[in-house]
Amino acid sequence: MTMNVSKVWVDSDYVHILTDGGQELRERIADYPRLRQASAEALQDYETDRYGISWRTLNEDLCFECFVPVA
């Protein structure tokens, strides 16, 4: 599944995405040990592609699908 994501941002507690359909989804940074232990600067050093978000320096990837709640 590929999601159309128009915006990605990271704050001190969450990784957020905004879909083209206007849905805002988020994942808790605390749920990912590498992200939880990273500096604020390292959290902002990410890249995106059509499948997800990568923090190369942290060796962490999140696919956009993981932001969708399981029903």
mmCIF file as Biopython writes it, N, C-alpha, C and O atoms, coordinates in Angstrom:
data_model
#
loop_
_atom_site.group_PDB
_atom_site.id
_atom_site.type_symbol
_atom_site.label_atom_id
_atom_site.label_alt_id
_atom_site.label_comp_id
_atom_site.label_asym_id
_atom_site.label_entity_id
_atom_site.label_seq_id
_atom_site.pdbx_PDB_ins_code
_atom_site.Cartn_x
_atom_site.Cartn_y
_atom_site.Cartn_z
_atom_site.occupancy
_atom_site.B_iso_or_equiv
_atom_site.auth_seq_id
_atom_site.auth_asym_id
_atom_site.pdbx_PDB_model_num
ATOM 1   N N  . MET A ? 1  ? 0.841   -1.187 0.000  1.0 0.0 1  A 1 
ATOM 2   C CA . MET A ? 1  ? 0.000   0.000  0.000  1.0 0.0 1  A 1 
ATOM 3   C C  . MET A ? 1  ? 0.881   1.243  0.000  1.0 0.0 1  A 1 
ATOM 4   O O  . MET A ? 1  ? 1.814   1.350  0.796  1.0 0.0 1  A 1 
ATOM 5   N N  . THR A ? 2  ? 0.588   2.163  -0.879 1.0 0.0 2  A 1 
ATOM 6   C CA . THR A ? 2  ? 1.297   3.423  -0.936 1.0 0.0 2  A 1 
ATOM 7   C C  . THR A ? 2  ? 0.341   4.531  -0.529 1.0 0.0 2  A 1 
ATOM 8   O O  . THR A ? 2  ? -0.776  4.615  -1.038 1.0 0.0 2  A 1 
ATOM 9   N N  . MET A ? 3  ? 0.781   5.375  0.384  1.0 0.0 3  A 1 
ATOM 10  C CA . MET A ? 3  ? -0.029  6.516  0.817  1.0 0.0 3  A 1 
ATOM 11  C C  . MET A ? 3  ? 0.524   7.770  0.168  1.0 0.0 3  A 1 
ATOM 12  O O  . MET A ? 3  ? 1.734   7.900  -0.014 1.0 0.0 3  A 1 
ATOM 13  N N  . ASN A ? 4  ? -0.351  8.683  -0.177 1.0 0.0 4  A 1 
ATOM 14  C CA . ASN A ? 4  ? 0.084   9.980  -0.679 1.0 0.0 4  A 1 
ATOM 15  C C  . ASN A ? 4  ? 0.205   10.929 0.497  1.0 0.0 4  A 1 
ATOM 16  O O  . ASN A ? 4  ? -0.796  11.372 1.061  1.0 0.0 4  A 1 
ATOM 17  N N  . VAL A ? 5  ? 1.432   11.234 0.858  1.0 0.0 5  A 1 
ATOM 18  C CA . VAL A ? 5  ? 1.715   12.076 2.016  1.0 0.0 5  A 1 
ATOM 19  C C  . VAL A ? 5  ? 2.223   13.424 1.520  1.0 0.0 5  A 1 
ATOM 20  O O  . VAL A ? 5  ? 3.164   13.493 0.729  1.0 0.0 5  A 1 
ATOM 21  N N  . SER A ? 6  ? 1.594   14.487 1.990  1.0 0.0 6  A 1 
ATOM 22  C CA . SER A ? 6  ? 1.968   15.823 1.527  1.0 0.0 6  A 1 
ATOM 23  C C  . SER A ? 6  ? 2.919   16.543 2.478  1.0 0.0 6  A 1 
ATOM 24  O O  . SER A ? 6  ? 3.589   17.496 2.081  1.0 0.0 6  A 1 
ATOM 25  N N  . LYS A ? 7  ? 2.983   16.090 3.742  1.0 0.0 7  A 1 
ATOM 26  C CA . LYS A ? 7  ? 3.838   16.773 4.711  1.0 0.0 7  A 1 
ATOM 27  C C  . LYS A ? 7  ? 4.283   15.792 5.784  1.0 0.0 7  A 1 
ATOM 28  O O  . LYS A ? 7  ? 3.523   14.918 6.202  1.0 0.0 7  A 1 
ATOM 29  N N  . VAL A ? 8  ? 5.527   15.949 6.224  1.0 0.0 8  A 1 
ATOM 30  C CA . VAL A ? 8  ? 6.089   15.177 7.335  1.0 0.0 8  A 1 
ATOM 31  C C  . VAL A ? 8  ? 6.754   16.171 8.270  1.0 0.0 8  A 1 
ATOM 32  O O  . VAL A ? 8  ? 7.448   17.080 7.815  1.0 0.0 8  A 1 
ATOM 33  N N  . TRP A ? 9  ? 6.549   16.007 9.591  1.0 0.0 9  A 1 
ATOM 34  C CA . TRP A ? 9  ? 7.265   16.828 10.552 1.0 0.0 9  A 1 
ATOM 35  C C  . TRP A ? 9  ? 7.445   16.052 11.844 1.0 0.0 9  A 1 
ATOM 36  O O  . TRP A ? 9  ? 6.699   15.122 12.151 1.0 0.0 9  A 1 
ATOM 37  N N  . VAL A ? 10 ? 8.453   16.464 12.585 1.0 0.0 10 A 1 
ATOM 38  C CA . VAL A ? 10 ? 8.823   15.788 13.831 1.0 0.0 10 A 1 
ATOM 39  C C  . VAL A ? 10 ? 8.882   16.834 14.932 1.0 0.0 10 A 1 
ATOM 40  O O  . VAL A ? 10 ? 9.484   17.895 14.762 1.0 0.0 10 A 1 
ATOM 41  N N  . ASP A ? 11 ? 8.251   16.529 16.066 1.0 0.0 11 A 1 
ATOM 42  C CA . ASP A ? 11 ? 8.407   17.385 17.241 1.0 0.0 11 A 1 
ATOM 43  C C  . ASP A ? 11 ? 9.033   16.548 18.357 1.0 0.0 11 A 1 
ATOM 44  O O  . ASP A ? 11 ? 9.535   15.457 18.091 1.0 0.0 11 A 1 
ATOM 45  N N  . SER A ? 12 ? 9.014   17.018 19.556 1.0 0.0 12 A 1 
ATOM 46  C CA . SER A ? 12 ? 9.703   16.315 20.635 1.0 0.0 12 A 1 
ATOM 47  C C  . SER A ? 12 ? 9.027   15.010 21.044 1.0 0.0 12 A 1 
ATOM 48  O O  . SER A ? 12 ? 9.662   14.174 21.687 1.0 0.0 12 A 1 
ATOM 49  N N  . ASP A ? 13 ? 7.764   14.813 20.692 1.0 0.0 13 A 1 
ATOM 50  C CA . ASP A ? 13 ? 7.030   13.620 21.111 1.0 0.0 13 A 1 
ATOM 51  C C  . ASP A ? 13 ? 6.548   12.724 19.977 1.0 0.0 13 A 1 
ATOM 52  O O  . ASP A ? 13 ? 6.354   11.525 20.180 1.0 0.0 13 A 1 
ATOM 53  N N  . TYR A ? 14 ? 6.354   13.286 18.790 1.0 0.0 14 A 1 
ATOM 54  C CA . TYR A ? 14 ? 5.733   12.535 17.703 1.0 0.0 14 A 1 
ATOM 55  C C  . TYR A ? 14 ? 6.399   12.778 16.351 1.0 0.0 14 A 1 
ATOM 56  O O  . TYR A ? 14 ? 7.037   13.804 16.112 1.0 0.0 14 A 1 
ATOM 57  N N  . VAL A ? 15 ? 6.222   11.789 15.483 1.0 0.0 15 A 1 
ATOM 58  C CA . VAL A ? 15 ? 6.475   11.941 14.059 1.0 0.0 15 A 1 
ATOM 59  C C  . VAL A ? 15 ? 5.091   12.065 13.434 1.0 0.0 15 A 1 
ATOM 60  O O  . VAL A ? 15 ? 4.242   11.192 13.617 1.0 0.0 15 A 1 
ATOM 61  N N  . HIS A ? 16 ? 4.864   13.142 12.703 1.0 0.0 16 A 1 
ATOM 62  C CA . HIS A ? 16 ? 3.559   13.428 12.120 1.0 0.0 16 A 1 
ATOM 63  C C  . HIS A ? 16 ? 3.616   13.299 10.603 1.0 0.0 16 A 1 
ATOM 64  O O  . HIS A ? 16 ? 4.641   13.571 9.978  1.0 0.0 16 A 1 
ATOM 65  N N  . ILE A ? 17 ? 2.485   12.875 10.022 1.0 0.0 17 A 1 
ATOM 66  C CA . ILE A ? 17 ? 2.329   12.944 8.579  1.0 0.0 17 A 1 
ATOM 67  C C  . ILE A ? 17 ? 0.961   13.538 8.275  1.0 0.0 17 A 1 
ATOM 68  O O  . ILE A ? 17 ? 0.018   13.399 9.053  1.0 0.0 17 A 1 
ATOM 69  N N  . LEU A ? 18 ? 0.874   14.197 7.135  1.0 0.0 18 A 1 
ATOM 70  C CA . LEU A ? 18 ? -0.384  14.728 6.636  1.0 0.0 18 A 1 
ATOM 71  C C  . LEU A ? 18 ? -0.599  14.121 5.257  1.0 0.0 18 A 1 
ATOM 72  O O  . LEU A ? 18 ? 0.229   14.287 4.362  1.0 0.0 18 A 1 
ATOM 73  N N  . THR A ? 19 ? -1.712  13.417 5.090  1.0 0.0 19 A 1 
ATOM 74  C CA . THR A ? 19 ? -2.004  12.789 3.808  1.0 0.0 19 A 1 
ATOM 75  C C  . THR A ? 19 ? -2.602  13.820 2.851  1.0 0.0 19 A 1 
ATOM 76  O O  . THR A ? 19 ? -3.079  14.876 3.266  1.0 0.0 19 A 1 
ATOM 77  N N  . ASP A ? 20 ? -2.563  13.489 1.582  1.0 0.0 20 A 1 
ATOM 78  C CA . ASP A ? 20 ? -3.178  14.366 0.589  1.0 0.0 20 A 1 
ATOM 79  C C  . ASP A ? 20 ? -4.663  14.545 0.845  1.0 0.0 20 A 1 
ATOM 80  O O  . ASP A ? 20 ? -5.240  15.554 0.439  1.0 0.0 20 A 1 
ATOM 81  N N  . GLY A ? 21 ? -5.289  13.594 1.506  1.0 0.0 21 A 1 
ATOM 82  C CA . GLY A ? 21 ? -6.702  13.677 1.843  1.0 0.0 21 A 1 
ATOM 83  C C  . GLY A ? 21 ? -6.992  14.501 3.084  1.0 0.0 21 A 1 
ATOM 84  O O  . GLY A ? 21 ? -8.147  14.625 3.490  1.0 0.0 21 A 1 
ATOM 85  N N  . GLY A ? 22 ? -5.941  15.074 3.702  1.0 0.0 22 A 1 
ATOM 86  C CA . GLY A ? 22 ? -6.127  15.934 4.865  1.0 0.0 22 A 1 
ATOM 87  C C  . GLY A ? 22 ? -6.103  15.223 6.205  1.0 0.0 22 A 1 
ATOM 88  O O  . GLY A ? 22 ? -6.354  15.846 7.236  1.0 0.0 22 A 1 
ATOM 89  N N  . GLN A ? 23 ? -5.804  13.922 6.210  1.0 0.0 23 A 1 
ATOM 90  C CA . GLN A ? 23 ? -5.761  13.177 7.463  1.0 0.0 23 A 1 
ATOM 91  C C  . GLN A ? 23 ? -4.383  13.338 8.110  1.0 0.0 23 A 1 
ATOM 92  O O  . GLN A ? 23 ? -3.359  13.083 7.477  1.0 0.0 23 A 1 
ATOM 93  N N  . GLU A ? 24 ? -4.369  13.757 9.363  1.0 0.0 24 A 1 
ATOM 94  C CA . GLU A ? 24 ? -3.116  13.876 10.109 1.0 0.0 24 A 1 
ATOM 95  C C  . GLU A ? 24 ? -2.962  12.643 10.991 1.0 0.0 24 A 1 
ATOM 96  O O  . GLU A ? 24 ? -3.845  12.315 11.784 1.0 0.0 24 A 1 
ATOM 97  N N  . LEU A ? 25 ? -1.838  11.973 10.842 1.0 0.0 25 A 1 
ATOM 98  C CA . LEU A ? 25 ? -1.540  10.763 11.611 1.0 0.0 25 A 1 
ATOM 99  C C  . LEU A ? 25 ? -0.210  10.962 12.311 1.0 0.0 25 A 1 
ATOM 100 O O  . LEU A ? 25 ? 0.613   11.772 11.883 1.0 0.0 25 A 1 
ATOM 101 N N  . ARG A ? 26 ? 0.002   10.209 13.405 1.0 0.0 26 A 1 
ATOM 102 C CA . ARG A ? 26 ? 1.265   10.361 14.131 1.0 0.0 26 A 1 
ATOM 103 C C  . ARG A ? 26 ? 1.672   9.059  14.792 1.0 0.0 26 A 1 
ATOM 104 O O  . ARG A ? 26 ? 0.851   8.181  15.057 1.0 0.0 26 A 1 
ATOM 105 N N  . GLU A ? 27 ? 2.961   8.964  15.049 1.0 0.0 27 A 1 
ATOM 106 C CA . GLU A ? 27 ? 3.556   7.842  15.780 1.0 0.0 27 A 1 
ATOM 107 C C  . GLU A ? 27 ? 4.370   8.422  16.923 1.0 0.0 27 A 1 
ATOM 108 O O  . GLU A ? 27 ? 5.062   9.427  16.763 1.0 0.0 27 A 1 
ATOM 109 N N  . ARG A ? 28 ? 4.278   7.776  18.081 1.0 0.0 28 A 1 
ATOM 110 C CA . ARG A ? 28 ? 5.018   8.245  19.259 1.0 0.0 28 A 1 
ATOM 111 C C  . ARG A ? 28 ? 6.505   7.919  19.122 1.0 0.0 28 A 1 
ATOM 112 O O  . ARG A ? 28 ? 6.871   6.774  18.860 1.0 0.0 28 A 1 
ATOM 113 N N  . ILE A ? 29 ? 7.343   8.911  19.298 1.0 0.0 29 A 1 
ATOM 114 C CA . ILE A ? 29 ? 8.791   8.710  19.264 1.0 0.0 29 A 1 
ATOM 115 C C  . ILE A ? 29 ? 9.209   7.737  20.350 1.0 0.0 29 A 1 
ATOM 116 O O  . ILE A ? 29 ? 10.130  6.947  20.143 1.0 0.0 29 A 1 
ATOM 117 N N  . ALA A ? 30 ? 8.552   7.774  21.504 1.0 0.0 30 A 1 
ATOM 118 C CA . ALA A ? 30 ? 8.904   6.904  22.631 1.0 0.0 30 A 1 
ATOM 119 C C  . ALA A ? 30 ? 8.767   5.420  22.299 1.0 0.0 30 A 1 
ATOM 120 O O  . ALA A ? 30 ? 9.356   4.578  22.977 1.0 0.0 30 A 1 
ATOM 121 N N  . ASP A ? 31 ? 7.999   5.095  21.271 1.0 0.0 31 A 1 
ATOM 122 C CA . ASP A ? 31 ? 7.802   3.692  20.888 1.0 0.0 31 A 1 
ATOM 123 C C  . ASP A ? 31 ? 8.948   3.127  20.053 1.0 0.0 31 A 1 
ATOM 124 O O  . ASP A ? 31 ? 8.956   1.935  19.748 1.0 0.0 31 A 1 
ATOM 125 N N  . TYR A ? 32 ? 9.897   3.950  19.687 1.0 0.0 32 A 1 
ATOM 126 C CA . TYR A ? 32 ? 11.017  3.537  18.838 1.0 0.0 32 A 1 
ATOM 127 C C  . TYR A ? 32 ? 12.326  3.869  19.551 1.0 0.0 32 A 1 
ATOM 128 O O  . TYR A ? 32 ? 12.705  5.038  19.609 1.0 0.0 32 A 1 
ATOM 129 N N  . PRO A ? 33 ? 13.030  2.869  20.095 1.0 0.0 33 A 1 
ATOM 130 C CA . PRO A ? 33 ? 14.227  3.120  20.907 1.0 0.0 33 A 1 
ATOM 131 C C  . PRO A ? 33 ? 15.273  4.018  20.244 1.0 0.0 33 A 1 
ATOM 132 O O  . PRO A ? 33 ? 15.844  4.883  20.909 1.0 0.0 33 A 1 
ATOM 133 N N  . ARG A ? 34 ? 15.531  3.835  18.969 1.0 0.0 34 A 1 
ATOM 134 C CA . ARG A ? 34 ? 16.545  4.672  18.307 1.0 0.0 34 A 1 
ATOM 135 C C  . ARG A ? 34 ? 16.095  6.123  18.213 1.0 0.0 34 A 1 
ATOM 136 O O  . ARG A ? 34 ? 16.903  7.039  18.365 1.0 0.0 34 A 1 
ATOM 137 N N  . LEU A ? 35 ? 14.826  6.331  17.965 1.0 0.0 35 A 1 
ATOM 138 C CA . LEU A ? 35 ? 14.316  7.701  17.920 1.0 0.0 35 A 1 
ATOM 139 C C  . LEU A ? 35 ? 14.258  8.302  19.310 1.0 0.0 35 A 1 
ATOM 140 O O  . LEU A ? 35 ? 14.586  9.474  19.498 1.0 0.0 35 A 1 
ATOM 141 N N  . ARG A ? 36 ? 13.846  7.515  20.276 1.0 0.0 36 A 1 
ATOM 142 C CA . ARG A ? 36 ? 13.728  7.981  21.663 1.0 0.0 36 A 1 
ATOM 143 C C  . ARG A ? 36 ? 15.072  8.464  22.201 1.0 0.0 36 A 1 
ATOM 144 O O  . ARG A ? 36 ? 15.120  9.433  22.960 1.0 0.0 36 A 1 
ATOM 145 N N  . GLN A ? 37 ? 16.144  7.813  21.825 1.0 0.0 37 A 1 
ATOM 146 C CA . GLN A ? 37 ? 17.475  8.159  22.329 1.0 0.0 37 A 1 
ATOM 147 C C  . GLN A ? 37 ? 18.188  9.216  21.495 1.0 0.0 37 A 1 
ATOM 148 O O  . GLN A ? 37 ? 19.281  9.651  21.858 1.0 0.0 37 A 1 
ATOM 149 N N  . ALA A ? 38 ? 17.592  9.632  20.394 1.0 0.0 38 A 1 
ATOM 150 C CA . ALA A ? 38 ? 18.233  10.578 19.480 1.0 0.0 38 A 1 
ATOM 151 C C  . ALA A ? 38 ? 18.112  12.016 19.976 1.0 0.0 38 A 1 
ATOM 152 O O  . ALA A ? 38 ? 17.189  12.366 20.712 1.0 0.0 38 A 1 
ATOM 153 N N  . SER A ? 39 ? 19.057  12.826 19.558 1.0 0.0 39 A 1 
ATOM 154 C CA . SER A ? 39 ? 18.989  14.252 19.863 1.0 0.0 39 A 1 
ATOM 155 C C  . SER A ? 39 ? 17.913  14.911 18.997 1.0 0.0 39 A 1 
ATOM 156 O O  . SER A ? 39 ? 17.471  14.348 17.996 1.0 0.0 39 A 1 
ATOM 157 N N  . ALA A ? 40 ? 17.511  16.093 19.397 1.0 0.0 40 A 1 
ATOM 158 C CA . ALA A ? 40 ? 16.525  16.848 18.617 1.0 0.0 40 A 1 
ATOM 159 C C  . ALA A ? 40 ? 17.051  17.111 17.211 1.0 0.0 40 A 1 
ATOM 160 O O  . ALA A ? 40 ? 16.298  17.053 16.238 1.0 0.0 40 A 1 
ATOM 161 N N  . GLU A ? 41 ? 18.321  17.395 17.112 1.0 0.0 41 A 1 
ATOM 162 C CA . GLU A ? 41 ? 18.941  17.644 15.806 1.0 0.0 41 A 1 
ATOM 163 C C  . GLU A ? 41 ? 18.899  16.392 14.931 1.0 0.0 41 A 1 
ATOM 164 O O  . GLU A ? 41 ? 18.579  16.478 13.745 1.0 0.0 41 A 1 
ATOM 165 N N  . ALA A ? 42 ? 19.215  15.243 15.499 1.0 0.0 42 A 1 
ATOM 166 C CA . ALA A ? 42 ? 19.203  13.988 14.736 1.0 0.0 42 A 1 
ATOM 167 C C  . ALA A ? 42 ? 17.799  13.631 14.269 1.0 0.0 42 A 1 
ATOM 168 O O  . ALA A ? 42 ? 17.628  13.083 13.180 1.0 0.0 42 A 1 
ATOM 169 N N  . LEU A ? 43 ? 16.790  13.939 15.084 1.0 0.0 43 A 1 
ATOM 170 C CA . LEU A ? 43 ? 15.402  13.648 14.701 1.0 0.0 43 A 1 
ATOM 171 C C  . LEU A ? 43 ? 14.971  14.452 13.478 1.0 0.0 43 A 1 
ATOM 172 O O  . LEU A ? 43 ? 14.113  14.013 12.713 1.0 0.0 43 A 1 
ATOM 173 N N  . GLN A ? 44 ? 15.564  15.622 13.296 1.0 0.0 44 A 1 
ATOM 174 C CA . GLN A ? 44 ? 15.208  16.467 12.152 1.0 0.0 44 A 1 
ATOM 175 C C  . GLN A ? 44 ? 15.966  16.076 10.878 1.0 0.0 44 A 1 
ATOM 176 O O  . GLN A ? 44 ? 15.687  16.611 9.805  1.0 0.0 44 A 1 
ATOM 177 N N  . ASP A ? 45 ? 16.914  15.157 10.989 1.0 0.0 45 A 1 
ATOM 178 C CA . ASP A ? 45 ? 17.734  14.739 9.855  1.0 0.0 45 A 1 
ATOM 179 C C  . ASP A ? 45 ? 17.134  13.489 9.218  1.0 0.0 45 A 1 
ATOM 180 O O  . ASP A ? 45 ? 17.692  12.397 9.333  1.0 0.0 45 A 1 
ATOM 181 N N  . TYR A ? 46 ? 15.998  13.653 8.549  1.0 0.0 46 A 1 
ATOM 182 C CA . TYR A ? 46 ? 15.307  12.526 7.925  1.0 0.0 46 A 1 
ATOM 183 C C  . TYR A ? 46 ? 15.108  12.786 6.436  1.0 0.0 46 A 1 
ATOM 184 O O  . TYR A ? 46 ? 15.200  13.918 5.961  1.0 0.0 46 A 1 
ATOM 185 N N  . GLU A ? 47 ? 14.835  11.710 5.724  1.0 0.0 47 A 1 
ATOM 186 C CA . GLU A ? 47 ? 14.491  11.775 4.308  1.0 0.0 47 A 1 
ATOM 187 C C  . GLU A ? 47 ? 13.188  11.020 4.118  1.0 0.0 47 A 1 
ATOM 188 O O  . GLU A ? 47 ? 12.880  10.097 4.872  1.0 0.0 47 A 1 
ATOM 189 N N  . THR A ? 48 ? 12.428  11.413 3.114  1.0 0.0 48 A 1 
ATOM 190 C CA . THR A ? 48 ? 11.184  10.713 2.817  1.0 0.0 48 A 1 
ATOM 191 C C  . THR A ? 48 ? 11.193  10.237 1.373  1.0 0.0 48 A 1 
ATOM 192 O O  . THR A ? 48 ? 11.866  10.801 0.511  1.0 0.0 48 A 1 
ATOM 193 N N  . ASP A ? 49 ? 10.433  9.194  1.142  1.0 0.0 49 A 1 
ATOM 194 C CA . ASP A ? 49 ? 10.140  8.747  -0.213 1.0 0.0 49 A 1 
ATOM 195 C C  . ASP A ? 49 ? 8.672   8.363  -0.235 1.0 0.0 49 A 1 
ATOM 196 O O  . ASP A ? 49 ? 7.950   8.658  0.716  1.0 0.0 49 A 1 
ATOM 197 N N  . ARG A ? 50 ? 8.224   7.729  -1.267 1.0 0.0 50 A 1 
ATOM 198 C CA . ARG A ? 50 ? 6.783   7.447  -1.359 1.0 0.0 50 A 1 
ATOM 199 C C  . ARG A ? 50 ? 6.315   6.367  -0.389 1.0 0.0 50 A 1 
ATOM 200 O O  . ARG A ? 50 ? 5.111   6.164  -0.230 1.0 0.0 50 A 1 
ATOM 201 N N  . TYR A ? 51 ? 7.241   5.678  0.257  1.0 0.0 51 A 1 
ATOM 202 C CA . TYR A ? 51 ? 6.884   4.599  1.178  1.0 0.0 51 A 1 
ATOM 203 C C  . TYR A ? 51 ? 7.015   4.966  2.654  1.0 0.0 51 A 1 
ATOM 204 O O  . TYR A ? 51 ? 6.330   4.390  3.500  1.0 0.0 51 A 1 
ATOM 205 N N  . GLY A ? 52 ? 7.895   5.927  2.970  1.0 0.0 52 A 1 
ATOM 206 C CA . GLY A ? 52 ? 8.081   6.230  4.378  1.0 0.0 52 A 1 
ATOM 207 C C  . GLY A ? 52 ? 9.174   7.241  4.662  1.0 0.0 52 A 1 
ATOM 208 O O  . GLY A ? 52 ? 9.541   8.055  3.815  1.0 0.0 52 A 1 
ATOM 209 N N  . ILE A ? 53 ? 9.681   7.162  5.881  1.0 0.0 53 A 1 
ATOM 210 C CA . ILE A ? 53 ? 10.654  8.109  6.413  1.0 0.0 53 A 1 
ATOM 211 C C  . ILE A ? 53 ? 11.896  7.331  6.839  1.0 0.0 53 A 1 
ATOM 212 O O  . ILE A ? 53 ? 11.795  6.254  7.427  1.0 0.0 53 A 1 
ATOM 213 N N  . SER A ? 54 ? 13.073  7.892  6.534  1.0 0.0 54 A 1 
ATOM 214 C CA . SER A ? 54 ? 14.337  7.251  6.915  1.0 0.0 54 A 1 
ATOM 215 C C  . SER A ? 54 ? 15.224  8.231  7.661  1.0 0.0 54 A 1 
ATOM 216 O O  . SER A ? 54 ? 15.390  9.381  7.254  1.0 0.0 54 A 1 
ATOM 217 N N  . TRP A ? 55 ? 15.783  7.759  8.748  1.0 0.0 55 A 1 
ATOM 218 C CA . TRP A ? 55 ? 16.827  8.475  9.480  1.0 0.0 55 A 1 
ATOM 219 C C  . TRP A ? 55 ? 18.097  7.662  9.279  1.0 0.0 55 A 1 
ATOM 220 O O  . TRP A ? 55 ? 18.368  6.734  10.041 1.0 0.0 55 A 1 
ATOM 221 N N  . ARG A ? 56 ? 18.863  7.997  8.277  1.0 0.0 56 A 1 
ATOM 222 C CA . ARG A ? 56 ? 20.060  7.210  7.944  1.0 0.0 56 A 1 
ATOM 223 C C  . ARG A ? 56 ? 21.062  7.186  9.099  1.0 0.0 56 A 1 
ATOM 224 O O  . ARG A ? 56 ? 21.627  6.136  9.404  1.0 0.0 56 A 1 
ATOM 225 N N  . THR A ? 57 ? 21.286  8.324  9.735  1.0 0.0 57 A 1 
ATOM 226 C CA . THR A ? 57 ? 22.270  8.379  10.819 1.0 0.0 57 A 1 
ATOM 227 C C  . THR A ? 57 ? 21.826  7.586  12.042 1.0 0.0 57 A 1 
ATOM 228 O O  . THR A ? 57 ? 22.657  7.189  12.859 1.0 0.0 57 A 1 
ATOM 229 N N  . LEU A ? 58 ? 20.520  7.352  12.174 1.0 0.0 58 A 1 
ATOM 230 C CA . LEU A ? 58 ? 19.994  6.589  13.309 1.0 0.0 58 A 1 
ATOM 231 C C  . LEU A ? 58 ? 19.685  5.141  12.946 1.0 0.0 58 A 1 
ATOM 232 O O  . LEU A ? 58 ? 19.352  4.335  13.815 1.0 0.0 58 A 1 
ATOM 233 N N  . ASN A ? 59 ? 19.795  4.814  11.662 1.0 0.0 59 A 1 
ATOM 234 C CA . ASN A ? 59 ? 19.473  3.476  11.169 1.0 0.0 59 A 1 
ATOM 235 C C  . ASN A ? 59 ? 18.033  3.091  11.538 1.0 0.0 59 A 1 
ATOM 236 O O  . ASN A ? 59 ? 17.773  2.006  12.056 1.0 0.0 59 A 1 
ATOM 237 N N  . GLU A ? 60 ? 17.111  4.014  11.254 1.0 0.0 60 A 1 
ATOM 238 C CA . GLU A ? 60 ? 15.694  3.801  11.580 1.0 0.0 60 A 1 
ATOM 239 C C  . GLU A ? 60 ? 14.841  4.193  10.381 1.0 0.0 60 A 1 
ATOM 240 O O  . GLU A ? 60 ? 15.097  5.199  9.719  1.0 0.0 60 A 1 
ATOM 241 N N  . ASP A ? 61 ? 13.829  3.386  10.117 1.0 0.0 61 A 1 
ATOM 242 C CA . ASP A ? 61 ? 12.885  3.645  9.035  1.0 0.0 61 A 1 
ATOM 243 C C  . ASP A ? 61 ? 11.467  3.429  9.558  1.0 0.0 61 A 1 
ATOM 244 O O  . ASP A ? 61 ? 11.218  2.502  10.328 1.0 0.0 61 A 1 
ATOM 245 N N  . LEU A ? 62 ? 10.549  4.280  9.139  1.0 0.0 62 A 1 
ATOM 246 C CA . LEU A ? 62 ? 9.129   4.092  9.429  1.0 0.0 62 A 1 
ATOM 247 C C  . LEU A ? 62 ? 8.384   4.136  8.106  1.0 0.0 62 A 1 
ATOM 248 O O  . LEU A ? 62 ? 8.526   5.086  7.335  1.0 0.0 62 A 1 
ATOM 249 N N  . CYS A ? 63 ? 7.598   3.115  7.848  1.0 0.0 63 A 1 
ATOM 250 C CA . CYS A ? 63 ? 6.782   3.145  6.638  1.0 0.0 63 A 1 
ATOM 251 C C  . CYS A ? 63 ? 5.503   3.913  6.966  1.0 0.0 63 A 1 
ATOM 252 O O  . CYS A ? 63 ? 5.031   3.906  8.103  1.0 0.0 63 A 1 
ATOM 253 N N  . PHE A ? 64 ? 4.959   4.566  5.958  1.0 0.0 64 A 1 
ATOM 254 C CA . PHE A ? 64 ? 3.737   5.347  6.183  1.0 0.0 64 A 1 
ATOM 255 C C  . PHE A ? 64 ? 2.583   4.465  6.644  1.0 0.0 64 A 1 
ATOM 256 O O  . PHE A ? 64 ? 1.709   4.932  7.375  1.0 0.0 64 A 1 
ATOM 257 N N  . GLU A ? 65 ? 2.562   3.201  6.233  1.0 0.0 65 A 1 
ATOM 258 C CA . GLU A ? 65 ? 1.496   2.288  6.638  1.0 0.0 65 A 1 
ATOM 259 C C  . GLU A ? 65 ? 1.401   2.126  8.149  1.0 0.0 65 A 1 
ATOM 260 O O  . GLU A ? 65 ? 0.312   1.905  8.678  1.0 0.0 65 A 1 
ATOM 261 N N  . CYS A ? 66 ? 2.543   2.235  8.861  1.0 0.0 66 A 1 
ATOM 262 C CA . CYS A ? 66 ? 2.520   2.034  10.310 1.0 0.0 66 A 1 
ATOM 263 C C  . CYS A ? 66 ? 1.797   3.170  11.025 1.0 0.0 66 A 1 
ATOM 264 O O  . CYS A ? 66 ? 1.503   3.046  12.214 1.0 0.0 66 A 1 
ATOM 265 N N  . PHE A ? 67 ? 1.504   4.265  10.342 1.0 0.0 67 A 1 
ATOM 266 C CA . PHE A ? 67 ? 0.777   5.379  10.952 1.0 0.0 67 A 1 
ATOM 267 C C  . PHE A ? 67 ? -0.730  5.137  10.970 1.0 0.0 67 A 1 
ATOM 268 O O  . PHE A ? 67 ? -1.455  5.813  11.700 1.0 0.0 67 A 1 
ATOM 269 N N  . VAL A ? 68 ? -1.197  4.200  10.191 1.0 0.0 68 A 1 
ATOM 270 C CA . VAL A ? 68 ? -2.636  3.923  10.083 1.0 0.0 68 A 1 
ATOM 271 C C  . VAL A ? 68 ? -3.064  2.993  11.209 1.0 0.0 68 A 1 
ATOM 272 O O  . VAL A ? 68 ? -2.526  1.892  11.327 1.0 0.0 68 A 1 
ATOM 273 N N  . PRO A ? 69 ? -4.017  3.404  12.039 1.0 0.0 69 A 1 
ATOM 274 C CA . PRO A ? 69 ? -4.472  2.535  13.135 1.0 0.0 69 A 1 
ATOM 275 C C  . PRO A ? 69 ? -5.077  1.246  12.607 1.0 0.0 69 A 1 
ATOM 276 O O  . PRO A ? 69 ? -5.750  1.236  11.576 1.0 0.0 69 A 1 
ATOM 277 N N  . VAL A ? 70 ? -4.833  0.166  13.321 1.0 0.0 70 A 1 
ATOM 278 C CA . VAL A ? 70 ? -5.391  -1.135 12.965 1.0 0.0 70 A 1 
ATOM 279 C C  . VAL A ? 70 ? -6.787  -1.217 13.554 1.0 0.0 70 A 1 
ATOM 280 O O  . VAL A ? 70 ? -6.987  -0.964 14.742 1.0 0.0 70 A 1 
ATOM 281 N N  . ALA A ? 71 ? -7.736  -1.568 12.728 1.0 0.0 71 A 1 
ATOM 282 C CA . ALA A ? 71 ? -9.129  -1.627 13.199 1.0 0.0 71 A 1 
ATOM 283 C C  . ALA A ? 71 ? -9.422  -2.938 13.884 1.0 0.0 71 A 1 
ATOM 284 O O  . ALA A ? 71 ? -10.543 -3.158 14.342 1.0 0.0 71 A 1 
#
